[in-house]
């Protein structure tokens, strides 16, 4: 099951968090296999297969050989075979089982999300399909099912603040540094100083990334790589007392031509006053901030200054034409190019064809610089092409042999490799941004939206819509590029709905539907506002009536009080009159008696 490898890599993360030695963890894995399989002897080949079948991890032969020889008590080497005493199971099994259960729960949450999200026909994917491809996505940030990538990225982005999910992802992020660091490693003693020179050739987008023209995220990611390279170079100069670098950034002439052509394209857009491709952030920035070709040149001067002066990226003026005609170095024959077009250019787009041609050229040059050799240890590769292009990376995979260092790489792998090589500490706040699974997932969403915008922009140029419709669609495409984290349920739903649209006509219909819903919502809001106004008016009227009633009740009470007072006064007068009359009568009687008695 795919949660096996996730649990194993998370355990690497546990060890990184405790600042324990990665190779000691490999030793524990090997010891656990010896215990479970009851191995009394094994070869590195057998142990490699066992580690993969039990724990899902793929450890290089050299590391297995070195760890078995130097890090496990009771294991000895004789004539290429390791002999072992039976080893009791240790604590690693308990930790591994607990992590396996945790990632099984993560898969269940994911499957629930996928079943409820509603934008894709998830019924066509079984639970195991979703589970297995999600594991691939976490490990490689890519699956063969490109539509699923966006949904996996959305699930992770939605759970960014979930403490349990975040903990699991952080363990994976830090664990992958160790796990990927072991890849293309010769042995367990290869974690010291970097000794072989390395030239990293940059693809075009990194020139805009390092100058901040593609946004803050990509600038931060490039700075992480640059700082790690600089740390290696400083250590090298301190150690050797030399003044040069061990690792250099360079630009091939083929890349420089693409880079310079970018600014010529910007000038043409300004002159013709056409709307620029909304998927190209750097192009939009330059065009919107320029009113003439002179302004474009000023932007180029700013970027050149950052590229060549701040980051000391060196142009390589060699054409390397000899590699393109040498059978020992040429990698892309007609069949290989056809395969690339089938995989990456189903729409037969001329721009993608140009990108495939560019990929075949630059990768042939890297192969030529390596002397056509297949290299299995990363530190020995000497030359590598750094790219974010799926076409260039795909072309590199097409011509790679298993276990060899690819001709091109992405920035994540380089950062991971250098971080591991420098034995950098890790904690929840120390994971490089390019290796943090949440940050990378948000970048995946942006990339998928951008790719869709690019596709629809190209279609828009060919469609015979009215100018008004074209303007509205273009504005909508620009708007789609503005989705920024933090994402909420509403924005994620909109992004996924856009990514899932079939074509530009479907997007137009979706926009009409959204506009209709917005109009209906606006009308309902207006009606609600009117009802609220009426209600407020009624409340005011009721308030006035209540005040009138209260006043009348008060007046009535006052009248009652006055009447009662008058009644009391009247009763009092009557009482006094009766008393007075009684007195008079008594006096009269007394006087009468007096007269009689006389």
N, C-alpha and C positions, 0 to 999 in steps of 0.2 A: 504494500500500500504506500501511497505517496506521502502519508503523514510520517512514515518511518524516516525518510530523509530529512523532513522538516524538523522532527524531534532531534535527530542527530546533529543537524547544523545549529539548532537552538542550544544544544549542549555545548557546542563550541562557544556560543555566546555567553553561556553561564561561566565557562572557564575564563573567557576574556574579561568579564565583569569582575571576577575574583583575581584577575591579573596572574593566572596560572599559565604554565607553559603549554602551548598548543600540541607539541610533540608528546608531552606526557599524556594528554588526552588520547592521542592516537594510540599510544602504548596501552591505555586502558581498553580501548576498543578492540585491539588485537588480543589482549588478555581475555576479554569477554568472549570473543569468537573461539579461542582455544578451549575455554571452559564449556561453552555451549556445544561445540562440535566434538569435544573430547579429543582434540588434536594432540598427538604425541610427536608428530613431525609435519612440516609443511614447507612449501616453496613460496616465494613472494607472489607468484602467479595464482596459486591456490588461495592464499590469504586475501589477495585483491578481490577475487570472486566471492569469497566468504563475507568480506566486509560489505560488499555491495548487496549480497542476497539477504544478510541479516539486518544491516543498518541503513542500507540505501546510499552509502557514501562511496565515492570513487577516489581512492588514495593512490598516488603515483607509486610505481614499483620501488623507485629509489628511496622514498620516504619509508615504505614498509620495511625494506631491507635494513636501512639505517636504524630505525626505531627498534626493530626486532633484535638487532645486534647489540645496541647500546643502552636501551631504556627498559628492558624487561628482564627481571631476575628469573633464573631458571631456564632461559632459552640460550641455546648455543648453536653455532653455525659449523657444519662439516660438509665440505665438498658441495656447496651451493644449496644444501638442505638445512632447514632449522629444526632442531630437536628440542622438545619442550616437556617439562614436567607438567602434570595435570594441575591446572590453576583453578582454585575455587572462584565462584562468581563473586563479584565485588559490588560496591555501591553504585556503580555506573548503571547497572540494570534497573535499579529502583528509580534513579533520576530519569533515565531514558523512558521508562514506562509512564511516569507521571507526565512528561512532556508529550508523549504520544497521545495520551488522553486529552490533554489541553488542545492539541492541534486537531484532534478528531472533533472536538466541540467547535473549534473555529470553522471547520469544514461544514458542519451542520448549520451554523449561522449563515455562512455564505450561500448554501443551497436554498435556505429559506428566503434569503434576499433575492436570489436569482429567480425563484419561482414567483415572487411577488412583484418584481420590477416591471414586467409586462410589456417591454418594448421589443423583445425578441421572442422567437418561438423556442422557448427553453424546453419544450416537450421533446424537441429533437436531440436533446442532450440528456444522457442518463446522469444519475448522481455521481457515478464513478468518472464519467467524462468531465463533469464540472470540477470534481475533486482533483483529478490528475492534472488537468490543464492549469488549475489554480496553483498547484505546487510548482509546475514549470514556470508559471508567471512570477511567483515569489522568488524563485531561484535565478531566473534569467531575464525577468521583466518582458518576456515575450512568449507567446504560444503560437502554434500554427493556425489557430482559429482567431484571426485578427479581431473579429467582432467581440469575442469574449474578453479581449484585453481591456477594452473600455469598461466593461461591467465589473471586472475584477478591480480595476483602478477606482471605480465609483464606490464599490463596497468598502475598500480600504479608506477612501477619503471620508465616507459617511461615518466610519467608526474611528476617526482620528482622535476623538476625545474619550473614547471608551477605554477605561484603564486596563481591563483584562486583555482586550485585543491589542492595545498599544504595547503592553508588556511583551506579548508574544511576538509582535512585529519587531520590537527593539532587539529582542534576543536573536531573531533571525538576521537583522541588519548587522549586528556586531559579529554573529557567528559566521556569516558569509565572508567577512573580511579574512578570517582565519582559513575557512574552507577554500575560498578562491585563492588565497595566498599559497596554499599547498599545491595548487595546480601548476603544472610545468616547473616543479621544483625537483632538483636532483636528489637531495637527501636531507636528513634532519639537521645537518650541519650547515645548511645553506641559508641560515637566517642572519648572517653577519653583514659586513659591509658590502656594498655594491662594488664590483670590480671591473665589469665589462662596460665599455662605452656604448651608449644608446642614443640614437637620433630619432626623435619623434617628429614625423612630418604631419603638419596640421592641415585639415580640410578647411574649406572656405568659411564655414559658419563660425569656426573658433576665432577667426579674426574679428568678427562682429561681436562674438560673445565677450571676448576679453576687453573690448572697448565699451561694453555696456549697451550696445545698440539692439541687442536681442532681449533685454530685460535683466532685472536684478538677479533672478535665480541662476541664469546661465553664467553671469559674471562671477557669482559666488562659487559656482562649481569649478570654473576655470581657475579661479584664485586658489582653491584648495589644491588642485593639481600642481599649479605653478609653485606654491609654497613648499610642497613635498619634494618636488624636483630640486628646488633651491636648497632645501635642507640636505639632500644627497650631495649636491655639488659643494656646499660649504664643508661638509664632513670630508669629502674627497680631497679638497684643497688643503684642509688642515692636516690630513693624514699623510699626503704625498708631498706637501710643500710646493705643489705646482699651481699655476695661475689659470689654467683652462678648466672647462667643465667636463664632468663625466657624462652628463645627459644634456643634450641640446634640443631646442625646438627649432624646426626649419620649415620652409615652405617650398614645395616643388614649383618649377616654372609653369607646369600645367595648371596648378592651383592659382598661381598669381594671375594667369590670363583670365581665369573665371572671376577672380576677385576684381580685376580692373574692368572687366566687361560689365560687372554689376553697376558701376558708376556711370558707364556709358548708357546703360539701360535707364538709369534714373534721369539722365539728361534728356533722352528721347521722350520719356513720359512727360517731363515738364514742358518741352517744346510742343508736343502734340496735345497737351492738356487732357490726356486720357487718365482714367482712374487706375491707380497702381494696384498690383496684386495684393489684396488685403491679408493674405496669409504670410506675407514677408514683412515682418515687423521692422527690420532695419531699413528696408526700402521705403516703407510708409513714413518712417521718421524722417529720412533724408528728403523725400519728395515734399512732405508737408512743411518742412522747415527751409525749403529752397524755392526761390523764385526765378533762378537763373542757373546756367551751367557753372558760373563762378561760385555760387553757393554750394553746389554739389562738390566742387573741388575743395572747398574749405572743409566740408565734412570728411572728405578723403584724407586731407592733411591731418585732421584730428585723429582719425583712426590709424593712419600710418605712424603717427607719433607714439600712440599707445603700443601698437604692435612691435615696431622696430626699436623704439627708444626705451619705453617703460619695461616691456617684457623681453626685450632682446631676442626676438624671433628672427632668425636669419634666413634671407632668401637664398635658395639654391638655384643658380643660373644655368646649371647643366641641363641639357635636353634629354640625355640618355636614350637617344634614338637607336643606339646599337642593341639595346635590350629588346626593343620591339621587333627586331628581325632575327634574333638569335634563338634557335630552337631550344636551347638549354634553359631559356628564361620565359619564353612566351607561354602563357597559361590559358588564353582564351581563343580557342579555335571557333569555327562557325557553329558547331554544335553547342559549345558552352554559351555563346552569345544568344543562340536561339532559346536555350533553357532559361537564361536570365530574362529574356523578353517575355517568355511564357509566365514566369513567376511574378515579375514586377511591372510588366507593361501590357496587360491584357487589352487596354484601350488603344494600343499602338500610338501612344502619344510621342510626338517628336522630341519634346523636352526630356522625357524619361529615356528615350533612345540615346539622346546625347549624354545623359547621366551614366548609362550603361557603358557607353564608349569611354567616357572619362574614367570610370571604375576600372575597366580593363587596362587602361594605360597606366594609371598610377600604381595599381597592384603589380603589374608586370615590372615596373621600375623597382618597387620594393623587393620583389623576388630577385631581380638582377643584382641589386645592392647586397643582398644576402648570399649572392653567388649561386642561387638556385638550390641551396641546401635546405633540407627539411630539419627544423630545429625543434627540440622538445623541451628545452629549458629556457624559460622566458629571459633570464638575465643574459643569455647568449645570443639573443635574436638580432641585436645590433641595430636594426632598422624596423620601424613599424609606422603604419599610417593611422592617425587618429581621426575618426569620423563619427558623425551622428547620422549619416545617411544610411537608410535601410537597404538601399540599392548597393552601395559600396560594401556594407557589411555582409549582405547576402551573397555578393560576388565572391567575397573572401571565403565564406563557408563553402561555396561550390567547389573551390579548387583546393581546399584544405584536406590533409590526411589526418586521420584520428591520432590524437596525442601530440600533434605538432602545434607550434605557436602560430596563430593566424597572422596573415599579412597586414590586416587592419584590426583595430580594436575600438571600443567605445571608452569614454572617459571613466566610466564606473570601474572597469577592470583595472585601468592604470592606477587610479586612486587606491583601490583595494590592494593591489600588489605592492605599491609603495608604502602604504600604511602598515601592512603586515611586515614588510622588509625592515622598516624603521622601528618595528616593535612598539608602535604608539599605543598608549593606554586608551581604554574605552569605558564609557559609562553612558547613561541615558542622554547626557548632554554633550557627549564627545563624539557621537557618530557623525562622520562627514555627511554633509547635506546630499551629496551625490549618491551615497550608499544608504540613506534613510529611506525605507520602503514607502513611507507615507509621502514624503517629498517627491520621490521618483514616480509614484502613482499619479500624483497631481500633474506632474510633467507629462506623463503618458496621456492623460485626458486632454491636456492642451495640445499635444502633438497630434492626437487623433482628430480633434476639432480642426486644427490647422490644415491637416491633410485633406479633410473633407472640404474646407473652404477653398483650398487650392484647386481641387477637382471641379467644384461648382463654378469658380471664377473662370476657369478655362472653358467650361461649357457655356457660360454666360456670354463670352465673346463670340460664340458661334451661333447662339440662338437669335431668332428673329422676333424678339419681344419688342413692344413699344418702348420708347425712351423712358416713359414714366415707370413702367414695370421694371426695366433694367435698373433704374435709379433706386427703386424700392428694394429690389433683390440685392443690389450691391451694398446698400446701407445695412440690410439684414446680415449679409456675410461679414461686414466689418464688425457688427455688433457681436456676432458669434465669437470673434477672436478676443473679446473683452471679458470672457468668463475668467474670474480670478478667485483663488482661494482666499478665505476659507469658504468651502462649498457647503450649501445646505441642501435639504431634500428637494426643494423646488429647482434650484439651479442645476443640480445633478440630473434631475428628470429632464430638464430642457436640453442639457448637453447630450444625454443618451438618445433622446428623441431625434435630435439633429443628426447625430452620427449614424442613426439607423435609417434616415431618409434614403430612398432608392435613387433618386435623381433630382435634377433641378426642377422639373415639372412637379414632382412630389413635394419638393420644398415650397414651391409657389402655392400649391394647394394647402399645404400646412400653414403657410403664412396667412392665406385667406381665411382659413379656419380660425387661426389665432386672432386675426383682426376682427372676425365676426364675433368670436367669444369675448374679445376685449370690448367691442361695441356693445354687445349684450350686457356685459358686466358694467360698462359705463352707464348704459340706460337704466339698469337696475340700481346702480349707485345713485343716479339722478332721481329715480323714483323714490328710493329710500330717503334721499335728502329732502325731497318734497314732503314725504310722509312725516319725516322728522320735524320739518318746519310747521306742518299742520298740527302735529302733536304738541310742539312747543307753544303754538298759538292757543291750542285748546287748553294746555296747562296754564297759560297766562290768564285765559278767560276764567277757567276754574278757580284760579288763585284769586281773581277779582271777585267772583261770586262768593267764594269762601270768606273773603274779607268783608263783603257786604252783609252776608249772613251773620258773621261774627259781630259786626257793628250793630245790626238790628237786634241781635240777641242781647248785646250789652245795653242798648237803649231800652229794650223791653225790661231787662233786669233793673235798670235805673228807675223805670216807671213803676215796676213792682215795689221797689224799695221805697219810692216816694209815696205810693198809695198806702203801703204798710205804715209808713211814718205818719201820714195824715190820719189813718185809722186809729193809730195809737194815741195821737193827739186828741182826736174826737172822743175816744173812750175815756181818756183822762179828764177831759172837760165835763163829760157826763157824770163821771164819778164825783168830781168836785161839786157839781150842781146838786147831785143827790145828797151829798154830805151837807151842803149849805142849806138845802131845803129841810133836811132833817133837823138841823140846828134851829132853823127858824120855827119849825113846828114845835120843837121842844121848848124854845123860848116862849112861844105863844102860849103853850099849855101852862108853863110855869107862871106866866103873867096872869093867866086866867084863874089859876088856883089862888094866887095871892089876892086877887080882887074878891074872890068868893069868901075867902077866910076873913077878910076885913068885914 
